[in-house]
Amino acid sequence: MMVAMIHAVWKVEPETTVPQENPKLSQQLVYRALGEHCISESKAAELPGIPMMSFYKQRQLETADDAPHQ
């Protein structure tokens, strides 16, 4: 009897899609370690699994975007 009551009360909600997270903490830690000269550029590219040239180009774009704000 108790199982039937619990089953009747428990409702199944329709599935909702949860947007995929885009964690940035690891990326921030890599850039911080690079900025504090704790790791090299090659190690900073290796940790997130980015090719060295892509990492270098990405950093160049970020510094170009930041320049007018200073």
Secondary structure, 3 states (H helix, E strand, C coil): CHHHHHHHHCCCCCCCCCCCCCCCHHHHHHHHHHHCCCCCHHHHHHCCCCCHHHHHHHHHHHHHHHHHHC
